[in-house]
Amino acid sequence: CCGLMIVFTKKNALLILMGIELMLNAANLNLVLFNRQQTGMDGQLFALFVILVAVCEAAVGIAIILRVYHYFKSAVPDQVSDLKEHE
């Protein structure tokens, strides 16, 4: 709930990325907690896979945000409305 609220209310792209990461971590917590009721490790392995995907997503997201900030001098998605105009 907090991650979703951050994504919808914040204007900074880095804070939006942090909200997405918070939602992914909440999903991982649910996977691990629901896995405790079973004998296998399927939930924990799936949570590990989600963590790996989240790390890759964060690295690519931060790289894009840094490149956009370097080019437009702003990390606010509303101010960077159309990338094709500034080629």
N, C-alpha and C positions, 0 to 999 in steps of 0.2 A: 504494500500500500504506500509506503514512504517513497520507494523508488519511482512508482508511477506518478505520485504527486510531484516529485522533483522534475521528472521528464516533462510534465504538462505545465508547470509553473515557471521554471527557470528559463532565462533567455540566453545564457552562456552555453556554448557548445560543449565545453569541458564538463560543466555541471550536468548537462543532459547525459553525457557519456557515463558519468559517475552514477546517475540514477539508474541507467540500464545495467551497470555492473551490480548495483545493489539488488535489483530484481533477479538477476542471475544467481547471486549468492543466496537469496531467499529460496529460490527453486532448488538449489543444491542442498540447503538445510532440510527442506521437505523430503528430498530423495533419501538422504541419509537417515532421517528419523523414521520414515516409512519402511526402510530396509531393516530396521532393528526388529521388526515383527516377523521377519522371514529368516531362514537359515542361510540363504545364499548371499553373495556379494554383488548382485546385479545392480542394486541401487547405488552402491558406493562406486562401482566402476563407471556407471553412467554419470554420476556426479563428477568424477575425475575427468571424464570426457568433456562435460560442460565447462569445467574449470579451464581446460586446455583451449577450448573454443573461445572462452571469455578473454583469456590472455591474448590470444591472437587478435580478437576483435578490438581489444583495448589498444594494442600496439598499432594496428592499422588506423584506428580512430584518432589516436593522438597524433600520428604522423600526418593525417589529413588536416586535423585542426591546426597544427603548427604551420603547415604549408599555406592554408587559407589565411591564417593570421599574418604570415610573412608577406603575402601578396596584397591583402586588403586592409591590413592593420586593424582588424576587428575579428573577434571570435563569436560575435552575435549572429546567429543564422538569419535573422530578419534583415540585417544590414547587408548581408551577402546574398542578395536575392537572385541574381542571374549571373552565373559564371561565364557565359558565352559573350557577354557584352564587353568583358575586359580581356580579351585574347591578345 
